[in-house]
């Protein structure tokens, strides 16, 4: 079994299908503005550990906040990444790792929560959380799981969290959280399942469709679609020619970019890299391009547009991601490694300028026998973007 990436949890003992279904339903609930119960009860222990009701901060309304507080019987807190709290000036301790909790108080309104989560939203000077606000480290895994769930839902990484108190469950005790949640028409999901989701989803990838698709620069091409077992977003393998599994295959890992790949945006070099890789692989005679569903370095298209707004205000690509509360790069490459293995390839000649892609594939058990440079000239609009790639992300041009 390959080593998980640093931001991926080891696959737990419980069945993968149950993990995928539970987390997939929870992300859908957050995206539509609903409440989800996250519990931290190990499967092999009787009774219950900590639990909280959670809502995505950007989806909060006055009605949903009132329901959340009334159901939980507790005051709300805002779970933020430490880097977002630092940007807001609410993190006094050094360091920007992990997730922190910000007390909100009974008067906090939905508009304030959205402005705390979204740096592109207007923030009137009168906004207050409480006097001398200070974000505190989260005491257990629930707040971190809540923020991770918002990321999986492709929302801003901020969640409203209400701990379930004794007054909410009555004198009979906490019992089983899933039964308590079902009685209130709430979805329940384990924090451990959220942490494991990316790894489990990647390992469940299976080919579900294949067709010959002649391309302008590579007529002998077929495309194989891979889908995780929860029916999630597909990744694509674009196979050019007839690469042999006995030889290191010329490979490009390309994260989808709607603006660059489809619209020809000049803000990045993604479109040039995509078309250039296809043409180069065809000139070589064979190889493959893995088209990974990881828009905007893994933050999703909507959040990428928010990042563009911040870049228009003077931030670079790394700073914009951090201001939104994301890591500098949220992508994972275990899906790419699993696709390569499913296709029969264990060794690659990797077309990339990014040393992290080389290291990530190696951690996932794929041998990178050569890094093949993949460089294109600036166009006058993406000069600063390319300089940031070199100086802050370590890309080799």
Helices and strands as residue ranges (DSSP letters): H 16-31, E 36-39, E 51-56, G 57-59, H 62-72, E 77-81, H 82-87, E 99-103, H 110-117, E 136-137, H 141-152, E 158-163, H 166-169, H 177-183, E 187-190, H 191-203, E 206-212, E 221-227, E 235-240, E 249-255, I 258-262, H 270-284, E 287-292, H 295-298, H 301-312, H 317-324, H 334-343, E 347-351, H 355-363, E 367-372, H 383-392
